[in-house]
Amino acid sequence: MAGNMKVAIAGASGIGRHHAKWYNMLGCEVVGFWGRSEESCRATEKVLGDLFGFRGKGYQDLEQLLEREKPDLVDVCTPNELHYECALRSLEAGCHVLCEKPVVWQDDQQPEILLEKGRSLVESAQSRDLRFGVCTQYAASLPHYLKLYESACGKLKKIASFYAEMESMGGERRRSASEMWIDMAPHPLSLILKWMPTGAIVRESLQVAFKGGEARCTFGFAHGREVCRCEVIVRDVSAGDSVRRFGVNDFIVDIAGRPGVDGIFRTVLAHGDREVWGDDLMYLLIAQFVESIKDRRTTPLATGEMGLRNLQLQQQVLQFAFSQNRNGGDG
């Protein structure tokens, strides 16, 4: 039961504090978190205490956290380069793992090494019969999207095209196109894979433009006998409201978060003057992951296997952009 499930957060000072809040709302016990320094741990303990009455402890040593608290589940919200080691050590300790995207990353490592590390995490979880999931939460919006789509267009029978445009504010320093692709591309790619899980990029159709803080790519995505025309744009913005939109067959919805009348943050999908409200997407992803641990008939919203396929697509586009750059193209 969720009330008996002990959760540890690896990296709770940023997005991890919101993950901790959702676990608490689900009735899990957040027993501790891993931080980088004594000062940051003390500060985060206070933040979590104010947020939901956290009574656990911050640790500077992950092994110590795993040994002393013996969590059932570790939620990995560290910087990208720490995902692999943190997830691996948690799985080896017998913990289920939910990891932020991308599932693994290291700027100085070759794609084949990163993919092998991703495979090793998937295999480690499988060999121990543990749940391993990835935080690509936009897939949780698809039931709400289909409600809007079917009210306007009827039942979705065939996906001929996919479009996604997602912006993010990076703070004082504008991030490069490749940094934006690493950070944001897993979200639209997860939507493509949720609709077409066995598909693959048609190599000769791939077109990529990485300029400034924007990464833009188009490609055919072959699934079965069909080929879906895909366009994905991610960009860094310095001010204003970040655009997040996606859709299939030219039926595009805007997606945003707003507080409801009860003050709880929720997700809103809008097409024209029609809106559909739902729970926060990360809350839905975490809730399904927790349920998948309690009831093995439930599958995580985004499994480790799906995270690995996502990483493969992400790398394919990134390497194409780098090859263009070496050859004097737009990349």
Secondary structure, DSSP 4 states (H G I P E B T S, - for coil): -GGG-EEEEES-SSHHHHHHHHHHHTT-EEEEEE-SSHHHHHHHHHHHHHHH---SEEES-HHHHHHHH--SEEEE-S-GGGHHHHHHHHHHTT-EEEEESSSS--TTS-HHHHHHHHHHHHHHHHHTT--EEEE-GGGGGHHHHHHHHHHHH-S-----EEEEEEEEE--SSPPPHHHHHHHHTHHHHHHHHHHSTT-EE-GGG-EEEEETTEEEEEEEEEETTEEEEEEEEEEEESSSPPPEEEEETTEEEEEEEEE-TTS-EEEEEEETTEEEEEE-HHHHHHHHHHHHHH-TTSPPSSBHHHHHHHHHHHHHHHHHHHHHHHTTS--
